[in-house]
Amino acid sequence: MDQVIRSKRFELFAFGLAGFISAAVLFAVAQLVSVFFATSSAPFVALGSTFIDFTPPWLKDFAIATFGTNDKLALFVSLGVVAAILAALVGLLARRNFAAAAIAILILAAVIGTSVITRSATDSMDLVPVVIGTILGLGTLKWLIGLASTDRSPSQEEEPSAGPSRRKFLVASSLSLLGAAIAAGVGTSIAATRNAAESARLALGLPASKARAAKIPKGAQVDLKGMPKFVTPNEDFYRIDTALSVPRIDPAEWSLRVHGMVDNEFTMSFNDLLGEELVESYLTLTCVSNPVGGDLVGNAKWLGYPLRKLLERAGPQAGADMVLSTSIDGFSASTPLEILTDDRMALLALGMNDEPLPLEHGFPVRMVVPGLYGYVSATKWVVDLEVTRFGEKDAYWTTRGWSERGPIKMSSRVDVPRSFTKLPPGEVVIGGTAWAQTIGISKVEVKVDDEPWQKAELAEEATLDTWRQWRYVWKGGSSGNHSVTVRAYNADGEMQTSDRADPVPNGASGWQRVQFSITDS
């Protein structure tokens, strides 16, 4: 009897494992084949992108607040865990009814296929990876459950073939899992060697700018350990977007269509863009999901073509008030036409900090616009500009509860000391950054504990479109817990609001308060 019970347990384990391995084969093979098709033909990329499309604003903010720039990794891990559990359940279902399990797998394949075909850069041919993966996954499941089934005697009291059957199943399972791992590894390797976009990026020499950015004053950087660099290195620049897999666009195949309510529709190639009079500009970008005191903000030098000149060529018609920019991955942003046609340095950018745009930051071309949050202006991998009206077209996030216009709110933060830092007795040097794009920062004040507000020392200003650093020396206090609060004023004398607001629907607001402690030990 004990042997029969052990056999039953092994059979349950084996069928669950068979389901998991068959799913691994399905996804790994589809991933391998997808390198020869659109990026979004990969199952996890397609499923994850579809999930993001239906993500409510509160869940998006929770993910960013919890995982930061690792939100995409967290999504992939979550999808993997869910897929593994469902696959094991399908395997257990196959123990009683293989036809029902096969139907469950076909339903999953249909869901994946729907996710693939609804992406903006895919067509019916991009279903091939899912089809091939599904066929091999079903075949693997059929094979493994055949080996997992045990032959019991009529009395159910013994199982003479248990040993050999188990060995055969475990060997077959190991080989299948190894094959899935090899397929995934080969797919990753082939994708790397076929990355024409990265090869083109590395070979690209940026043309000289017709108008160089003003030199950054030496005094723009506060000399204090822990302060961010005034110009954020590309590798440290925050990344928040809807692309689970970075689009890999060969610049030779890139083009930008300008159309809609214009007198002259046209299409621009990458070589056309290289031939224009490009300019440089320092600009601080901010994500609308940035919480009070958050780090989803960065400052860089951008090289590009002024969007006002591009739109002058198109000739916007009377009544137009918005430009809908669309990425190759389907993301879209609604930018007020007046902001793209005034004298601010809104760019169709191809360079970042003296090198071609990194792939994850929009290579080959993206938009950067002073004074607006990225969700309504900073479209990466941009391929389409439609001049239209706010009342006629909706952008990606405005259909999900966010404001259709997103002016950046004046903000300030404490960078040093970090929250809950323990400091020795004596002077405490406090430092941070503040920004009020297109207007500039005129004053920053800090408040330690319940002491009166004190004026901080401002670093030199680079441009009105960049953040401004500051410092304040506090003479110190007694041992124990302390706090510092910061607020800023813009060049018009307006004070940063103390009213607390969440990022949804148009950006967070409020004064940041950081706690730290002084200890004798």
PyMOL commands that set and color helices and strands:
alter all, ss='L'
color gray80, all
select helices_A, chain A and resi 2-34+39-41+43-53+57-96+98-117+124-148+162-193+196-203+218-220+234-236+251-253+270-274+307-314+337-341+359-361+374-376+398-400
alter helices_A, ss='H'
color red, helices_A
select strands_A, chain A and resi 255-260+266-269+279-286+297-306+322-327+332-336+347-352+355-356+366-368+382-388+411-416+421-423+428-435+441-448+454-455+457-458+468-474+480-490+512-518
alter strands_A, ss='S'
color yellow, strands_A
deselect
rebuild
show_as cartoon
